[in-house]
Amino acid sequence: MTFGERLRSARTAMNLTQKELAIKAGIGERSMTKYEQHGVHPQAPTLKKLAEILNVTVSYLLSDDESSNRINSDQEKFLQSAKRDFGYKRLREAEYVLERVSALFAGGDLDEREKEIFFQSIMADYLECKAEAREKFSGKKRLRARKLKE
């Protein structure tokens, strides 16, 4: 499948028209037509926004692989947890981590269960490190609290 075919497939799976998707993504309807029918690729921020709206990965939209287009539910939980606990900026970092981890499995010999165990470990470590860093480097709040106690 081409990029345009994948985009159209994901859009129709979400029961959206080109116009509806364009509005949600904040782009013009003509741009959406170019993406689907002429193979034009959007810029990275638009591509990420489209993937988010369609609940697919950027990798899926750009990939030649015929694998599933839906984000794994555990990955979705991880991303929502990262967004809730650390904000939008850290959500983007978490997505980056997931994309890199997924690349490790491309053509690998791990079965699905082993991949899931590895993925869960990465998620737990990532969230733990972020929480520790937030605690360690949010010194301003602790200093204020100490001054108020004194």
MDTraj code that builds the backbone (N, CA, C; nanometers):
import mdtraj as md
import numpy as np

residues = "MET THR PHE GLY GLU ARG LEU ARG SER ALA ARG THR ALA MET ASN LEU THR GLN LYS GLU LEU ALA ILE LYS ALA GLY ILE GLY GLU ARG SER MET THR LYS TYR GLU GLN HIS GLY VAL HIS PRO GLN ALA PRO THR LEU LYS LYS LEU ALA GLU ILE LEU ASN VAL THR VAL SER TYR LEU LEU SER ASP ASP GLU SER SER ASN ARG ILE ASN SER ASP GLN GLU LYS PHE LEU GLN SER ALA LYS ARG ASP PHE GLY TYR LYS ARG LEU ARG GLU ALA GLU TYR VAL LEU GLU ARG VAL SER ALA LEU PHE ALA GLY GLY ASP LEU ASP GLU ARG GLU LYS GLU ILE PHE PHE GLN SER ILE MET ALA ASP TYR LEU GLU CYS LYS ALA GLU ALA ARG GLU LYS PHE SER GLY LYS LYS ARG LEU ARG ALA ARG LYS LEU LYS GLU".split()
xyz = np.array([
    [0.0830, -0.1193, 0.0000],
    [0.0000, 0.0000, 0.0000],
    [0.0873, 0.1255, 0.0000],
    [0.0399, 0.2258, -0.0659],
    [0.1101, 0.3533, -0.0667],
    [0.0679, 0.4356, 0.0555],
    [0.1384, 0.5451, 0.0770],
    [0.1034, 0.6345, 0.1871],
    [-0.0411, 0.6812, 0.1731],
    [-0.0795, 0.7236, 0.0546],
    [-0.2156, 0.7730, 0.0316],
    [-0.3206, 0.6667, 0.0574],
    [-0.2923, 0.5439, 0.0161],
    [-0.3868, 0.4346, 0.0394],
    [-0.4018, 0.4045, 0.1883],
    [-0.2894, 0.4083, 0.2598],
    [-0.2948, 0.3843, 0.4044],
    [-0.3726, 0.4962, 0.4744],
    [-0.3478, 0.6180, 0.4324],
    [-0.4172, 0.7316, 0.4911],
    [-0.5675, 0.7206, 0.4665],
    [-0.6054, 0.6901, 0.3443],
    [-0.7475, 0.6764, 0.3101],
    [-0.8110, 0.5605, 0.3881],
    [-0.7398, 0.4490, 0.3970],
    [-0.7904, 0.3327, 0.4698],
    [-0.8141, 0.3651, 0.6175],
    [-0.7189, 0.4318, 0.6791],
    [-0.7325, 0.4688, 0.8202],
    [-0.8451, 0.5698, 0.8391],
    [-0.8578, 0.6620, 0.7452],
    [-0.9637, 0.7640, 0.7534],
    [-1.1011, 0.6998, 0.7411],
    [-1.1179, 0.6114, 0.6453],
    [-1.2485, 0.5478, 0.6275],
    [-1.2800, 0.4537, 0.7440],
    [-1.1778, 0.3927, 0.8026],
    [-1.1994, 0.3073, 0.9196],
    [-1.2530, 0.3882, 1.0374],
    [-1.2200, 0.5152, 1.0414],
    [-1.2690, 0.6043, 1.1477],
    [-1.3994, 0.6746, 1.1062],
    [-1.4520, 0.6377, 0.9892],
    [-1.5759, 0.6976, 0.9363],
    [-1.5667, 0.8490, 0.9236],
    [-1.4543, 0.8952, 0.8734],
    [-1.4348, 1.0381, 0.8518],
    [-1.4278, 1.0674, 0.7025],
    [-1.4789, 1.1817, 0.6625],
    [-1.4607, 1.2281, 0.5257],
    [-1.3270, 1.3004, 0.5177],
    [-1.2830, 1.3271, 0.3962],
    [-1.1596, 1.4046, 0.3802],
    [-1.1747, 1.5411, 0.4476],
    [-1.2904, 1.6015, 0.4290],
    [-1.3134, 1.7345, 0.4848],
    [-1.3090, 1.7303, 0.6376],
    [-1.3728, 1.6315, 0.6984],
    [-1.3734, 1.6202, 0.8446],
    [-1.2325, 1.6004, 0.8993],
    [-1.1562, 1.5136, 0.8346],
    [-1.0191, 1.4892, 0.8795],
    [-0.9336, 1.6141, 0.8628],
    [-0.9517, 1.6824, 0.7515],
    [-0.8761, 1.8050, 0.7271],
    [-0.9049, 1.9088, 0.8359],
    [-1.0303, 1.9236, 0.8741],
    [-1.0672, 2.0198, 0.9784],
    [-1.0039, 1.9804, 1.1111],
    [-1.0147, 1.8525, 1.1468],
    [-0.9566, 1.8066, 1.2736],
    [-0.8053, 1.8257, 1.2765],
    [-0.7405, 1.8077, 1.1618],
    [-0.5954, 1.8203, 1.1548],
    [-0.5493, 1.9638, 1.1352],
    [-0.6428, 2.0521, 1.1065],
    [-0.6078, 2.1923, 1.0864],
    [-0.5382, 2.2186, 0.9542],
    [-0.5765, 2.1429, 0.8528],
    [-0.5181, 2.1608, 0.7198],
    [-0.6302, 2.1815, 0.6187],
    [-0.5927, 2.2200, 0.4979],
    [-0.6902, 2.2415, 0.3931],
    [-0.7375, 2.1120, 0.3302],
    [-0.8575, 2.1153, 0.2786],
    [-0.9146, 1.9975, 0.2129],
    [-0.8330, 1.9602, 0.0880],
    [-0.7801, 2.0600, 0.0201],
    [-0.6971, 2.0332, -0.0978],
    [-0.5706, 1.9572, -0.0601],
    [-0.5122, 1.9922, 0.0555],
    [-0.3936, 1.9215, 0.1030],
    [-0.4267, 1.7752, 0.1284],
    [-0.5412, 1.7514, 0.1898],
    [-0.5820, 1.6142, 0.2190],
    [-0.5966, 1.5342, 0.0899],
    [-0.6535, 1.5964, -0.0110],
    [-0.6679, 1.5302, -0.1408],
    [-0.5312, 1.4972, -0.1997],
    [-0.4378, 1.5895, -0.1897],
    [-0.3022, 1.5648, -0.2399],
    [-0.2371, 1.4483, -0.1676],
    [-0.2557, 1.4402, -0.0364],
    [-0.1966, 1.3322, 0.0419],
    [-0.2521, 1.1973, -0.0009],
    [-0.3837, 1.1900, -0.0187],
    [-0.4465, 1.0620, -0.0498],
    [-0.4343, 1.0232, -0.1963],
    [-0.4493, 1.1181, -0.2854],
    [-0.4586, 1.0826, -0.4265],
    [-0.3301, 1.1029, -0.5064],
    [-0.2422, 1.1882, -0.4576],
    [-0.1228, 1.2191, -0.5361],
    [0.0064, 1.1756, -0.4688],
    [-0.0036, 1.1106, -0.3553],
    [0.1146, 1.0587, -0.2879],
    [0.2039, 1.1628, -0.2236],
    [0.1527, 1.2822, -0.2068],
    [0.2300, 1.3870, -0.1416],
    [0.2336, 1.3573, 0.0082],
    [0.3520, 1.3698, 0.0686],
    [0.3665, 1.3468, 0.2117],
    [0.3613, 1.4797, 0.2868],
    [0.2851, 1.4843, 0.3953],
    [0.2785, 1.6087, 0.4739],
    [0.4063, 1.6290, 0.5544],
    [0.4229, 1.7489, 0.6061],
    [0.5359, 1.7768, 0.6942],
    [0.5159, 1.7006, 0.8241],
    [0.6245, 1.6808, 0.8976],
    [0.6235, 1.5968, 1.0181],
    [0.5147, 1.6331, 1.1189],
    [0.4965, 1.7613, 1.1537],
    [0.3925, 1.7921, 1.2520],
    [0.2518, 1.7525, 1.2045],
    [0.2251, 1.7729, 1.0767],
    [0.0947, 1.7360, 1.0209],
    [0.0800, 1.5848, 1.0178],
    [0.1863, 1.5163, 0.9818],
    [0.1842, 1.3708, 0.9779],
    [0.1548, 1.3127, 1.1164],
    [0.2179, 1.3680, 1.2175],
    [0.1936, 1.3227, 1.3556],
    [0.0495, 1.3490, 1.3964],
    [-0.0023, 1.4648, 1.3598],
    [-0.1398, 1.5005, 1.3937],
    [-0.2386, 1.4060, 1.3252],
    [-0.2145, 1.3756, 1.1992],
    [-0.3019, 1.2831, 1.1264],
    [-0.2997, 1.1445, 1.1911],
    [-0.1814, 1.0975, 1.2250],
    [-0.1689, 0.9660, 1.2883],
    [-0.2430, 0.9623, 1.4202],
    [-0.2306, 1.0695, 1.4976],
    [-0.2977, 1.0774, 1.6275],
    [-0.4490, 1.0736, 1.6110],
    [-0.5005, 1.1509, 1.5178],
    [-0.6449, 1.1568, 1.4941],
    [-0.6971, 1.0212, 1.4474],
    [-0.6198, 0.9555, 1.3609],
    [-0.6633, 0.8279, 1.3031],
    [-0.6303, 0.7073, 1.3909],
    [-0.5655, 0.7331, 1.5040],
    [-0.5282, 0.6267, 1.5974],
    [-0.4395, 0.5209, 1.5312],
    [-0.3443, 0.5696, 1.4533],
    [-0.2436, 0.4831, 1.3920],
    [-0.1072, 0.5435, 1.4219],
    [-0.0033, 0.4680, 1.3974],
    [0.1304, 0.5213, 1.4181],
    [0.1793, 0.5908, 1.2919],
    [0.2716, 0.6812, 1.3095],
    [0.3357, 0.7453, 1.1947],
    [0.4066, 0.6380, 1.1122],
    [0.4676, 0.5431, 1.1820],
    [0.5375, 0.4337, 1.1145],
    [0.4437, 0.3576, 1.0219],
    [0.3217, 0.3338, 1.0685],
    [0.2254, 0.2628, 0.9846],
    [0.1976, 0.3411, 0.8568],
    [0.1731, 0.4717, 0.8699],
    [0.1408, 0.5517, 0.7525],
    [0.2543, 0.5533, 0.6513],
    [0.3774, 0.5510, 0.7005],
    [0.4928, 0.5608, 0.6113],
    [0.5490, 0.4255, 0.5690],
    [0.5059, 0.3198, 0.6335],
    [0.5643, 0.1875, 0.6141],
    [0.5122, 0.1164, 0.4903],
    [0.5959, 0.0262, 0.4375],
    [0.5539, -0.0634, 0.3313],
    [0.5038, -0.1948, 0.3893],
    [0.5220, -0.2130, 0.5197],
    [0.4833, -0.3353, 0.5889],
    [0.3312, -0.3435, 0.5968],
    [0.2770, -0.4618, 0.5847],
    [0.1330, -0.4819, 0.5879],
    [0.0812, -0.5154, 0.7272],
    [0.1588, -0.4873, 0.8310],
    [0.1167, -0.5226, 0.9665],
    [0.0012, -0.4352, 1.0127],
    [-0.0521, -0.4682, 1.1271],
    [-0.1694, -0.4007, 1.1824],
    [-0.1465, -0.2510, 1.1944],
    [-0.2524, -0.1756, 1.1690],
    [-0.2405, -0.0311, 1.1748],
    [-0.2827, 0.0270, 1.3079],
    [-0.3430, -0.0498, 1.3921],
    [-0.3898, 0.0029, 1.5192],
    [-0.2791, -0.0019, 1.6228],
    [-0.2730, 0.1013, 1.7042],
    [-0.1749, 0.1051, 1.8120],
    [-0.2111, -0.0033, 1.9126],
    [-0.1126, -0.0784, 1.9540],
    [-0.1318, -0.1805, 2.0556],
    [-0.1945, -0.1155, 2.1783],
    [-0.2906, -0.1843, 2.2390],
    [-0.3613, -0.1244, 2.3528],
    [-0.2671, -0.0948, 2.4685],
    [-0.1653, -0.1789, 2.4900],
    [-0.0681, -0.1511, 2.5951],
    [0.0134, -0.0267, 2.5622],
    [0.0464, -0.0105, 2.4367],
    [0.1190, 0.1095, 2.3959],
    [0.0316, 0.2323, 2.4173],
    [-0.0957, 0.2207, 2.3855],
    [-0.1879, 0.3326, 2.4040],
    [-0.1958, 0.3696, 2.5522],
    [-0.2047, 0.2686, 2.6393],
    [-0.2082, 0.2946, 2.7830],
    [-0.0801, 0.3643, 2.8280],
    [0.0319, 0.3178, 2.7764],
    [0.1604, 0.3784, 2.8099],
    [0.1638, 0.5245, 2.7681],
    [0.1189, 0.5529, 2.6475],
    [0.1204, 0.6905, 2.5979],
    [0.0267, 0.7796, 2.6795],
    [-0.0906, 0.7294, 2.7123],
    [-0.1837, 0.8077, 2.7932],
    [-0.1263, 0.8328, 2.9329],
    [-0.0593, 0.7324, 2.9882],
    [0.0034, 0.7478, 3.1197],
    [0.1142, 0.8526, 3.1145],
    [0.1946, 0.8483, 3.0091],
    [0.3028, 0.9463, 2.9941],
    [0.2455, 1.0873, 2.9803],
    [0.1385, 1.1015, 2.9043],
    [0.0764, 1.2332, 2.8855],
    [0.0183, 1.2840, 3.0174],
    [-0.0520, 1.1969, 3.0890],
    [-0.1145, 1.2353, 3.2159],
    [-0.0086, 1.2724, 3.3204],
    [0.0948, 1.1897, 3.3316],
    [0.1942, 1.2088, 3.4367],
    [0.2987, 1.3154, 3.4047],
    [0.3295, 1.3336, 3.2762],
    [0.4425, 1.4191, 3.2415],
    [0.4115, 1.5284, 3.1398],
    [0.2914, 1.5306, 3.0845],
    [0.2543, 1.6372, 2.9929],
    [0.2783, 1.6031, 2.8470],
    [0.2377, 1.6964, 2.7619],
    [0.2396, 1.6765, 2.6173],
    [0.3811, 1.6561, 2.5631],
    [0.4761, 1.7335, 2.6137],
    [0.6141, 1.7224, 2.5647],
    [0.6680, 1.5825, 2.5897],
    [0.6426, 1.5288, 2.7074],
    [0.6912, 1.3947, 2.7400],
    [0.6153, 1.2873, 2.6635],
    [0.4920, 1.3165, 2.6251],
    [0.4168, 1.2230, 2.5410],
    [0.4903, 1.2039, 2.4094],
    [0.5395, 1.3114, 2.3523],
    [0.6141, 1.3012, 2.2265],
    [0.7419, 1.2200, 2.2459],
    [0.8081, 1.2381, 2.3586],
    [0.9269, 1.1576, 2.3890],
    [0.8907, 1.0101, 2.3999],
    [0.7787, 0.9823, 2.4640],
    [0.7346, 0.8435, 2.4800],
    [0.7039, 0.7816, 2.3440],
    [0.6413, 0.8581, 2.2548],
    [0.6140, 0.8075, 2.1202],
    [0.7444, 0.7766, 2.0474],
    [0.8425, 0.8628, 2.0660],
    [0.9737, 0.8417, 2.0049],
    [1.0353, 0.7115, 2.0572],
    [1.0272, 0.6903, 2.1884],
    [1.0802, 0.5674, 2.2486],
    [1.0106, 0.4463, 2.1878],
    [0.8786, 0.4529, 2.1769],
    [0.8042, 0.3399, 2.1206],
    [0.8443, 0.3103, 1.9767],
    [0.8632, 0.4140, 1.8981],
    [0.9029, 0.3931, 1.7591],
    [1.0392, 0.3256, 1.7519],
    [1.1315, 0.3690, 1.8375],
    [1.2658, 0.3103, 1.8388],
    [1.2632, 0.1659, 1.8875],
    [1.1825, 0.1396, 1.9897],
    [1.1721, 0.0033, 2.0419],
    [1.1093, -0.0873, 1.9358],
    [1.0095, -0.0377, 1.8653],
    [0.9454, -0.1169, 1.7605],
    [1.0445, -0.1542, 1.6520],
    [1.1376, -0.0653, 1.6237],
    [1.2385, -0.0931, 1.5217],
    [1.3277, -0.2104, 1.5619],
    [1.3460, -0.2302, 1.6904],
    [1.4260, -0.3427, 1.7378],
    [1.3656, -0.4762, 1.6982],
    [1.2330, -0.4799, 1.6855],
    [1.1643, -0.6055, 1.6589],
    [1.1484, -0.6350, 1.5096],
    [1.1810, -0.5418, 1.4265],
    [1.1624, -0.5611, 1.2832],
    [1.2460, -0.6788, 1.2355],
    [1.1794, -0.7834, 1.1924],
    [1.2487, -0.9011, 1.1412],
    [1.3156, -0.9845, 1.2485],
    [1.2831, -0.9606, 1.3746],
    [1.3477, -1.0316, 1.4837],
    [1.2918, -1.1712, 1.5050],
    [1.3587, -1.2445, 1.5941],
    [1.3190, -1.3815, 1.6231],
    [1.2366, -1.3935, 1.7509],
    [1.1955, -1.2844, 1.8104],
    [1.1172, -1.2890, 1.9322],
    [0.9713, -1.3169, 1.8998],
    [0.9079, -1.4037, 1.9801],
    [0.7652, -1.4240, 1.9606],
    [0.6898, -1.3089, 2.0269],
    [0.5604, -1.3042, 2.0055],
    [0.4805, -1.1915, 2.0550],
    [0.4865, -1.1775, 2.2070],
    [0.4864, -1.2889, 2.2783],
    [0.4918, -1.2846, 2.4246],
    [0.6229, -1.2231, 2.4718],
    [0.7344, -1.2621, 2.4115],
    [0.8647, -1.2068, 2.4485],
    [0.8724, -1.0581, 2.4163],
    [0.8167, -1.0198, 2.3039],
    [0.8138, -0.8782, 2.2675],
    [0.7344, -0.7983, 2.3703],
    [0.6206, -0.8535, 2.4133],
    [0.5364, -0.7847, 2.5095],
    [0.6081, -0.7690, 2.6436],
    [0.6770, -0.8722, 2.6876],
    [0.7528, -0.8646, 2.8134],
    [0.8595, -0.7568, 2.8036],
    [0.9310, -0.7544, 2.6919],
    [1.0340, -0.6529, 2.6711],
    [0.9720, -0.5131, 2.6700],
    [0.8623, -0.4995, 2.5986],
    [0.7949, -0.3707, 2.5885],
    [0.7503, -0.3218, 2.7264],
    [0.6915, -0.4111, 2.8063],
    [0.6458, -0.3738, 2.9401],
    [0.7630, -0.3277, 3.0263],
    [0.8782, -0.3920, 3.0120],
    [0.9972, -0.3521, 3.0875],
    [1.0414, -0.2119, 3.0488],
    [1.0447, -0.1864, 2.9211],
    [1.0842, -0.0538, 2.8720],
    [0.9875, 0.0522, 2.9252],
    [0.8582, 0.0235, 2.9186],
    [0.7591, 0.1192, 2.9679],
    [0.7793, 0.1492, 3.1153],
    [0.7940, 0.0446, 3.1953],
    [0.8095, 0.0635, 3.3399],
    [0.9352, 0.1436, 3.3716],
    [1.0459, 0.1095, 3.3063],
    [1.1707, 0.1817, 3.3299],
    [1.1604, 0.3276, 3.2874],
    [1.0993, 0.3522, 3.1743],
    [1.0845, 0.4885, 3.1246],
    [1.0052, 0.5738, 3.2233],
    [0.8903, 0.5231, 3.2652],
    [0.8063, 0.5995, 3.3570],
    [0.8743, 0.6184, 3.4917],
    [0.9457, 0.5177, 3.5386],
    [1.0174, 0.5289, 3.6658],
    [1.1271, 0.6351, 3.6577],
    [1.2021, 0.6350, 3.5483],
    [1.3084, 0.7349, 3.5305],
    [1.2518, 0.8757, 3.5235],
    [1.1417, 0.8917, 3.4541],
    [1.0795, 1.0236, 3.4438],
    [1.0314, 1.0714, 3.5803],
    [0.9719, 0.9827, 3.6573],
    [0.9238, 1.0206, 3.7904],
    [1.0406, 1.0587, 3.8809],
    [1.1489, 0.9819, 3.8750],
    [1.2667, 1.0133, 3.9561],
    [1.3272, 1.1469, 3.9153],
    [1.3350, 1.1711, 3.7870],
    [1.3917, 1.2972, 3.7389],
    [1.3043, 1.4146, 3.7815],
    [1.1739, 1.3965, 3.7736],
    [1.0840, 1.5046, 3.8137],
    [1.1018, 1.5346, 3.9623],
    [1.1125, 1.4298, 4.0422],
    [1.1317, 1.4478, 4.1862],
    [1.2665, 1.5131, 4.2156],
    [1.3692, 1.4661, 4.1492],
    [1.5047, 1.5148, 4.1737],
    [1.5229, 1.6594, 4.1289],
    [1.4681, 1.6932, 4.0149],
    [1.4950, 1.8236, 3.9571],
    [1.3832, 1.9258, 3.9772],
    [1.2870, 1.8934, 4.0583],
    [1.1846, 1.9928, 4.0885],
    [1.2157, 2.0566, 4.2231],
    [1.3392, 2.0947, 4.2385],
    [1.3900, 2.1487, 4.3640],
    [1.3268, 2.2784, 4.4078],
    [1.2792, 2.3592, 4.3152],
    [1.2207, 2.4883, 4.3518],
    [1.1023, 2.4701, 4.4457],
    [1.0188, 2.3733, 4.4165],
    [0.9023, 2.3496, 4.5016],
    [0.9456, 2.3040, 4.6398],
    [1.0442, 2.2154, 4.6456],
    [1.0915, 2.1661, 4.7747],
    [1.1551, 2.2784, 4.8553],
    [1.2321, 2.3646, 4.7883],
    [1.2953, 2.4763, 4.8590],
    [1.1905, 2.5706, 4.9176],
    [1.0871, 2.5984, 4.8405],
    [0.9805, 2.6840, 4.8899],
    [0.9107, 2.6205, 5.0101],
    [0.8866, 2.4912, 5.0007],
    [0.8203, 2.4204, 5.1111],
    [0.9074, 2.4241, 5.2361],
    [1.0384, 2.4079, 5.2215],
    [1.1295, 2.4137, 5.3352],
    [1.1303, 2.5533, 5.3980],
    [1.1305, 2.6556, 5.3136],
    [1.1331, 2.7937, 5.3651],
    [1.0055, 2.8242, 5.4416],
    [0.8929, 2.7707, 5.3918],
    [0.7670, 2.7945, 5.4602],
    [0.7643, 2.7258, 5.5969],
    [0.8273, 2.6092, 5.6083],
    [0.8324, 2.5369, 5.7347],
    [0.9208, 2.6088, 5.8354],
    [1.0241, 2.6770, 5.7889],
    [1.1190, 2.7456, 5.8771],
    [1.0616, 2.8745, 5.9215],
])
top = md.Topology()
chain = top.add_chain()
for i, resn in enumerate(residues, 1):
    res = top.add_residue(resn, chain, resSeq=i)
    for name in ("N", "CA", "C"):
        top.add_atom(name, md.element.get_by_symbol(name[0]), res)
traj = md.Trajectory(xyz[None], top)
